[in-house]
């Protein structure tokens, strides 16, 4: 059988959320900017990669269709 759990009151829940939020280590502005730049660079690299793959497959499919 399932165990019965004690329900938490809304006030106790808010207090628990505040306690957990105070434990969070927030990133500095420099860390946030550095991470955003890294993500932007990775998006550009992956976009170019997938553009190349898509173009390659498109060319292969077009070539295969000319054989028929």
Beta strands, then each sheet from edge to edge (+ up, - down):
end
